[in-house]
Amino acid sequence: MSRLAIDHEYLLSVLEKMLHIPSPTGFTDSIVRFVTSELERHGLTVEMTRRGAIRAIRPGKREEGARAIVSHLDTLGAQVKYLKDNGRLEVVSIGHWSARFAEGARAEVFTESGSYRGTILPLKASGHTYNDEVDKMPIGWENVEFRIDALARDKADIERLGIEIGDIIAIDPQPEFLDNGFIVSRHLDNKAGVAVMLAALKALQDEEVETPVDIHFLFTIAEEVGVGASSVLTHNIASMITVDNGTTAPGQNSDEFGVTIGMADQTGPFDYHLAKKLASLCRENEIRYQKDIFKYYRSDSASAIEAGADVRTALITFGVDASHGYERIHTHALRSLAELITAYVVSPVMIKRDFKETSGVKGFTRQPTGEAEQDLSPDIEDKELSE
């Protein structure tokens, strides 16, 4: 067994801290600074893109054929669409989430000069005024508004507060960490995935484990709007595992316990060989797992492939109930994911042909067709691989 022990208290502590850092897509500077400080505390040097995507490389025996682990720092949120004559704000969503979950949410709007608390409410919010009309309001972002907790009776008042069109609105997470291991909060997608990665890194550093290739810890800042890992990969990376949420719902096989391995999303199947290896590692290390397919889902992996990265991709998830709403997960899944990451990064490289970006057919993989055994023989001499 190659999995490492995970510092459970650290995992939960860092998750709770991140949940309280607002980070809707487009407003991620603070969470980038926090994660950077954690990576440096664990001894890694951090590189950042211009906008703040993070790359931290943990050196292994070899640079080529590196493995990447990726999560996204950005969350869902909202943005000021219009300053209304009634002193409230018309809002639009950041990322794809239902206005059903926005109704009643406490939130904060950030201006250039400060921030204001407030609540997202239906246009008809008072039963004492509208009677049963409050139950007949249709669901949609055009049917809610942001009530500012400040003197704002008309558009002029809003302008005096310094609130402008385009200002970012962060939704309160309202986290609860229950004694039975359940965690209920907004934005567990994907701050829980980030916490899993940091906990796995801590385990590797604590045990001073050597890996066969470099491990790239990557954190993206615009996954919720479809950008994801489109610009943070280097040519040395041969495979990339995305850590994100799975969906526990009728018709899905995801679970709030153990690892859920994504076999496909709306962009198609993940890499056959990498997904197979992850399942094998779960069995070998006695990590509970299940597989699932997500029809209405995309992740950092999809962004990387669409941007032209020729890497093997896979998706490992923690099961989330009510994704993109009031989400619920269990710590068992988080610990299982962190254990799988540690087992994966220390495992031997089986497809040695992947050390090169391109090469001949020698060592190329085979998928089972009943005609031949799968051949993963290297196209590089074993002596060279050990150097």
N, C-alpha and C positions, 0 to 999 in steps of 0.2 A: 504493500500500500504506500502511495506516494503523497497522499493529501496531507496538508499541514493543519495543526491546531489553529483555530481562529479566535482572536481576542474579541469575544462577544460584546463585552462592555464598551470597548473602543468603537466597534461597529455601530452600536446604538447611539453612543454619545456623539459621534461625528455626524450621524444622520440627523439627530435632533438639532444640532447646531446649523446644519445646512438648510433644514426646513424653515428656519427663522430668517434666512437671508433671501430677500426678494430677488427673483431672477427670471422674470418673463423674457422670452426671446427679444433681443434688442436692448436688454437692461441687465447684462450679465457681468459687469465689471467687478462687483463686490464678491460674487461667488467664485469668479476666476481667481481673485486675490486670495480668497480663503483656501481653495484647493491647492493653489501654488504653494502656500505656506505649509500645508500638510505634506505635500510631496517633498519639499525641501527638508522638513523635519525628519522625514524617513530617509534622507541622504541622497535624494536624486536631484540632478540639475534639470531645470525646467526651461524649455523653449516655448515661446508663444508666437502665434501668427499675429498679424497686425490687429485683427479684431478680437483676439483673445483665446482662440482655440489652443489647447495645451498639449504639448508632447514632452513626456519625461521618459528617458530611456534607461532601463536597468541593464547594464552590460552582461552578456553571456559569453560563451566560448567563441562565438562567431557572430559577425555583423550580418552577413548575408543570410537570407531565409528567415529574417526576424519575424517574431509573432507580435501581433498587436491586440490589445484589449481596449475596448472603447465604450464609453458612456457619454450621455449628454447632460450638460449643466443647466440648460434652459428649461423653463416650464411654460405652461399655459398662462395666459393673462388676458388683459384687455387694453384698449387704447381709446383716447378721447376722439370721437368722431365729429362732435358738433357741440357748441355752447348754446343751450336752449334758453328761450325767453322766460321760462319758469324758474331759472336759477339752477337747473340740473344739467347733467351731461349725457349726451347720446354717446353710446360706446359701441365698439366693434371688438370681436374676439381676436386674440393672438393665439394662433394654433386652432385646431379643430376641437371644439367642445360645445356642448349644448347650453343654450341660455337657460334651460331648465335647472341646471346646476349653478347658474349664476344668480338666480333669484334668491335674495336674502343673504348673499355673501357679503361679509365685511371685507373691506379692501382699502387700498391706499393709492392715491394719485400723486405722482412725482412731477414737480415742476422744476424749473431752473433755479428757483429761489427757495425751495422747500417742498414739503409734502402735506397732504390733507387726508384725514381719514374720511370714510364714507361707507355707504351701503348700496349695493345694486338691488333695485326694487322693480317690480312690475309697474307699468304705467298707472294701473289702478290697484293700489296697494291697501286701501282702507276699506274694510268691510262695513264700517259705520257710515261711509259715504256712498259706496257703490253696491252695497248689499251683495247679492249672489253674482254680480258681474265680475267680482274678483276671481271666481272659479271658472269663468268662461273666457278669460284672456288667452289668446293663442300663444304658443311658445315660439320665441324667436328673439334675436338681438334687437330688432326694431321695436320690440314690446317691453323693453326694460330701459332703465335709466339709472344714473349714478347720483345719489343724494349726497351732497357734500356736507360734512359736519363743520360748517362755518357759515357766517352770514352771507347767504347767496340766494337772494330773492328774485334776481333777474340776470340777464346776460351781462349787464354792466358790472354787477357785483362779482360775477365769475372772473371777468377781466381784471378787476381790481385785485383779486386774489393771486393773479399771475398764472392762472390755468389757461393752457393753450391747446388748440387742436393738435393731436399727435402725442400728447403726454401719455406716458405709460402708467397703467394701473396694475398693481400687484394684488392678487387675491390671497387673503389670509389662509394659511394652511390648516390652522386649528388642530394640531396633532394631539393624539392620545396614544400613549404607550401603555398597554394593559398588562397586568401581571401574568396573564395566560399566554403571552407571546404575540398577541395580535397588535397591529399598529394601524390606526385609522387616521388619515390625513389627506389633504390635497397635496399634490406635487410629489407623491412617492415615485411617480414617473417623472424624472428618473433619478431623483436624489438618492433613492434606495440603491440604485445601480452604482452610483458614484461611491456610496459608502461601502458597498461590497468590494469594489476595486481597491479602495484605500485599505480595507481590512486585509485583503489578500496580499497587498504589497507589504503591509506591516508584518505579516506572518513570514514572508520570504526574507525580509530584512532581519527579523528577530532570529531566524534559524540560519542566516548567512548561507542560503541555498545557492548553488551554482546551476545555471540553466544552460542547455546546449546552444541556444542562440539568444541574441538580444531580445528583450521584452519591451515593447513600446506601450506605455500607458498613455492613452489618448482621451481627451475630454473635449467635446464639441459644444458649440454655443447656439446652434440654430436648427436643431433636429426637429423641433415641433412645427417648423414651417417648411420642412422638406430638404434643408440644405445638408445638415449632418456632417458626416466624415468625407466631404467632397474635396477638401484641400489640405488635410493635415497628415496624409500618409506619405511616406518616403518610398523610393524604389527598392529599398532593402526588404520591405515587408512582403512576406509570402502568404501569410494567413492572418485573418482578423476575426476576432470574436466580439460580437456586440452583446453588452449586458443591458437588458431593458425589461419592461414588464410584459407578462403574458396576460391573457384575459380569461378569468374564470367566469363562465356564463354557460347557459344551456347550449348544447351543441359543440362546446369546446372541451378539450381534454386537459387543459391547464389545471394546476392545483396550487393552493396556497402553501403547500408543503413540498419540500424537495425542489429539484431543478426541473423546469419545463424547457425542453429543447425544441426550438422552432425548426420545423422541417421545410416550411415555405411561408412566404407572405404574399402580398398582392403583386409583388414584382416577380414571383416565381420561386423555384426551389433553391435552398441554400446548398453549399458545396457538399456533395455526396460523401466524400471521404472524410472531411472535417467533422461533419455531423455524426458520422459513424464512429469516429475516434472518440468524440465526447461521450457518446453513449457507452462505449467500451470502458472508458475511464470511470464513469459512474458505477458500472458493474464491478470493476476491479477494486474500487475504493469504497464499495458499500455505501454509495451516495444515492439516495432515493431519486428517481427521475421518471418523467413521462414525456411523451412527444406530442406536439400539437401543430396545427396549420392555421394561419391567420389570414382570412380573406380580405379584411379591411384594415390593413396594418402595414406600415413600412418603418424602417429604422435607419440607423447610421450605415448599416451594410448596404442598403439599397442606394443611398447617396454616393457611396464610394464606387460602386460598380457603374452607376450611371455617369459618374465623372470620368470613367475610363481606367480605374485602377484594376489591374489584372491580379487580384488576390483571391485566395479562397476565403469565403465568408461563412460564418455561422452565427446563430442567435441563441443565447441562453437567457432564460427569463425567470423572474419570480412571479408567481401567480397573483394577479390583482383582481379583486372584486370591485365592480363599478369603476372601471378605468376612465380617466378624464373626468371623474366626478369626485364624490367623497370616497376615496380609495381605501381599500383594506388589504393588508398583507400579513404574513406571519414571519417571525424571526427565523423559523426553521428553514424557510426557503432562502433567506439571505445568507445564513451560515452555510447552507448546502452549495450555493453558488460560489461563495468565496473558497470553499474547499475544492470545488471542481477547478477553479482557476489555478490554484496552487498545484493541483495534480497535473493539469495540462501544461503549464509552463516548464515543469521539470521533466516532462516525458520526452523520450527520444524522438528525433525527427525521422519519420518513416519514409516520406517521399523526398528523397535527397535530390532528385532532379529539380526541386523547387528552389534550391540555392541559386540557380541561375534564372534570369527573367525569361530567356528563351533557350532552347536546346533541341537536340534531335529526339527521336522517338524512344531511344533507350531509356529505360527507367520510367516511362510514362505509365500512368495508372491504368488499371483495368477495373471495370465494374462487372459484377457477376452476371453472366448470361447463360451459364451452364456449359460453356464451351471451354473455359480455361480457368485456372486459379488466378486470383489477382496477383500481379507481379509489381512489387514495389522496390525492385532492385535499383541500386544507385547508378547514376551516370557519372559519378565522380568517385575516384578511388577512396576507399575507406581510410587510407593513410592520410590523405589530404584532409578528410573530414575531422580527423582527430587532432589536427594541428591548431 
